[in-house]
Amino acid sequence: MQRTTTKGSTAMKPGSTELGCSIAFLGMDGVGKTTLAREVERLLAERGRSVARLSRREYLKKRPDGFVGDAMTGLYEASLRTLYGFAGLAGGGTLGDRFPARPADLMAGDFEALLDGAEIRSNDARALTASMLCEIAGHMMFRTAVVLPAVAQGRVVIEDTHGIKMVVKQYLLAKSLVDAADPLAGQLDSLLELAIDLLRPAGAPVSLPVLVHTKPEIAFERRVRQRGRVGGMEHYGPVGRPADRASYLDLQVRSQRVFDTIGDRWDCLRLDLTDPQEQAAPTATEAAATEILTAIGRPRVGHNND
């Protein structure tokens, strides 16, 4: 097996002149992260770079063998079961009562249809807190077992969405269920702070976190054009509120405020994906992708090396 060498925060294959790095995107649902990731992947491939588009979900769909695959699958399933399992239904009972028994595939289309079609009327804030913990652990393991080894091989790893995004949404859903006087409210704040520290990307030049912006109304319109509707975790539906435009905008605006705080803490590259009015100008995605390629490897402040 070919061995890789690591010195400080850099990593490359023996004899290679190019360093590996990871690019992870952060921003509201529908902002255009996946489209931007594809454009960055295309441009890097044109330049002859070895590129890997990775996500924890897609990795688990391949059913990886060994303790890493088993552990990450267990964490993913635990996150889903605690997030939705205690949700109260309009007709009585909980959504967990309708879950398939293990070892059912919780990434299968029929399970996703069950979640999307459920008439949720309530949820449990402490169950959502447990889901946050599972999500934090799952992303930490994904970075350790999948992302950083690929970077050490000299590859450019692109994550369409950084794992902190799901944690932020779980945090906001749980916070919506507790009063300010409830001790859990403060504990949730502390847990989010811990997640921001634990999931901080590796130091430059190994990592380039990217925070993308647009108006939430534009993001909503993009989502509806893409899918015909917004997704199950893109509004307050999991805690019993209507799964409508207002619910989507509320969650996305609150999420973006947290992302902005994270962007400051992580020294993210900030980009706007609102297309310019001038027809002759490059699209926002094209301009952003070019800026990302320029930023790769450029020293940035605010990072702690892993």
N, C-alpha and C positions, 0 to 999 in steps of 0.2 A: 504494500500500500504506500502511495506517495505521501510523504510527510510534508507538512507546511511549517513555515517559520513565522514566529510572531515576535515583534520587538516593539515595546511600548504599546501605542495604540494602533500601530500599523500591522497589516497582514498581507501576505502575498504568497504565491507559489514560488518555489525555488527557481531562480532564473528569470522570473517575471519582472517587468518594469512598471506594472500597473498595480495599484493597491485596490483591494476589495473595499466595498463600502455598502451600507444599507441606506435606503431612502424610504421613509415612512410618512404617509400623508395623514393629516388630521384636519377635520372640518365637518360641518353639518351634513346631514343626509341630503343627497341630491346636489351638492355643490359642484361636482364634476371630478372627484378624486380618481375614479376608475378611468375615465376618459384621459385625464392627464397622465396617469400611470402608463397607459398604453402608448401615448405619444412619447414619453420619456424612454420607454422600452424600445420603441422603433428607432429613435435617434441614436441610442446607445448601440443597438445592433448594427446600424449603418456605420458606426465608427469602429466596429470590430470588437466591442466589449462583450464579455461573457455575462449575460443578464439572466436573472431568475426572478419571475414574478411569483411571490409566495403569499399565502394566507394560511392561517391555522385551520380554518374550515376546509379549504381545498386539500390541505395536507392530510387531514383526517379522513377525507372521502376516499383516499387511496388505501386506507386501512393498513397503516404502517405496522410492521411486526416489532416484537420485542417490548421491553419494559417501557420505553419512551412512548411508543404508540399506545400501549395499554393505559399508561398513566394519563396521557393527554386526552384520550377518548373518555376516560372516567371523569376527568375534570370538566370536559365539555358537557357531558351528559348531566353531571351534577349541577352545573350552572343553569341548564335549561329546566331541570326538574324543580329546582328551588325557585327559579324565576316565575314559572307558570304553575307549578304544582299546587300551590295554596290559593290560587286565584278562585274566588267565588263566582259561580255561574248564575245567570238569570233564572234558570229553572231549578236552582238548588244544587247543593254539592259543590265539589271543587273540580277544577280542570284535571288535577292529578288523578282523580278517580277514573278518568278516561284514557290515561296514558297506557301505552302498551307495556307489558312486562319485559323486563330485561331477558335476553340481550337484544331487544328490538333496535333497529337502526333509527336513531332520533334525527338523522339528517335526511331521511327519506321524505319524498314529496307528500305522502299521505299524512305524516306527522306534522309537517309544516302547514298543511291544509287544516288540520285539527286546531292548531294554534291560531291561525289567521281567522278561522270561522267561529271561534268560541265567543259567546256573549258574556264577556267578563264584567262583573259588577263590583268587585272588590279585590284586594290583595293584601298580603301580610308584609309589613315593612321589614321585619326581621328575616323573613325568607329571602327578600330581595337583598338584604345585607349579606346573607350567606352566599347568594349568587355572585355578588361582587367579589367575595373572597375567592371563590372558585375561578372566576374570570381572571383575577390578578395572577393566581398561581398558574393557570393554563398559559397565559401569555409569557410569563417568566420562563416556563419550561420550553415553550416554542422558540423563544429567542436563544436560550442556551443550547438546545439540541438541534435546531434547524438553521436559524438565521446566522448566528455568529460563525458556525463552521463553514457555511457557504462563503461568507465574507473572507474568512481566513484562507480560502482557496483562490482568492483574487476575483471573485464574482461581484457584480453589482446586484444586490438584492433589493427588489422593489415590493413594498407592502402597500397595497391600495389603501388600507386603513390600519392605523396603529391601534393596538389592543386597548389603549387607554380610552378610546371612544366608547366602547361598550360599557366600561366601568363608569364613565361619566353619566351615561344614560341610566344605568341601574341606580346610581346615586340620586339622580334627580327624581326618578320614579319613587324611590323609597322616601326621600325628603317630603314629597307631596302628600305622604300618608301619615306623617307624624307632626304633632304640635311642637312649637319651639321649646316648650317646657319639658318635653319628653327627653330623658337622658340619651335616647337613641339618636336624637338630632345631632347632638355634639359628637357622639361616637361616629356617626356617618361622616361628619366633617373631618374628623381625625383619620378615618379610613381612606378618604379621598386623598388627603395629604400624603399618607403613606404610599398609596398607589402611584401618585405623581413621582415620588422619590424612587420607588422600586422599579417602575417601568421607564425611568429616564433612559433615553437612548445612549449607546456607548459614545465615548468622546470622539471629537473630530480628530482626524479625517475619516474615521471608520463609519460615522453616522451623519446623515443629513435629515433631520426632521423638518417637515414642510407643513406649514399651516395655511390652508386655503380659505378664502372668503368669497362670498357673494351675498346678495340680498336674499333673505329667507323666502320671499315671495317668488323669486326666480328659481330657487332650489325646489320649491314645491311644484312649480309648473314643469320643471325638468323631470321630476320624479313621475308625475302623472303621465307625461308624454312617453317616458320610458316603459312604464309598467302598467299604466292605466289606473294606478292607485298608489298610495304610499304603503310602505312595508309595516310589518307587525310591531317593530320596535322603534318606529319613527314618530310616534305620538304617545299620548297618555292612555291609550287603550288598555295596556296590560294592567293598569290599576283601576279600571272601571270607568274612565271618562270616555266621551264619544271619540271615535277614531275619525275625526274630520279635519278640515283645513285649519281651523283655529287651534285644535289640539296639536297638530303638527307644528305650526308656527310657534306656539308657546314653548314646546320642548326644544325646538331647534334654536330659538333665540337664547334660551337659558343655557343650552349646551355650548353655544358659541362663546358666551361670556366665560365659561369655565375654560374652553379651549384657548381663549386669549390669555388667560392667566398662565396656563401651561406653556403657551408659546413664549411668554416672557421668561419663565423659569428654565425652559429648555433651549432658549435662543433659537427658536425656529426660524427658518426662512419663510417670510410671509409673502403670499401671492394673492392676487385678486383674479377670480375667474368670471368676472362680468365682461362680456364682449364689448369692445370699443364701438362707438357709433360710426367711425369712419370706415367705409367699406374697403378701402385700400389697405388698411392696417391689418397686421397679423391677428388671428383670433387670439382671445385671451389664453386658450390652451396652448397654442403654438408659442406665444411669447413666454408663458410660464415654463414650458418645457425647456426652452433655450436658456432661461435664467437658472434652472436647476442644473443643467449640464455645466454652466459656467461656475456654479457654486461647488460642485463636487470636488472634494479635496482641498478647497480653500479653507484656511484656518478660521474657526469660529469660536467665540467666547461663550462661557456659561455652561460648558459641559464638564462632567466628571468622567474620567476614563474608567471603564469596567475592568 
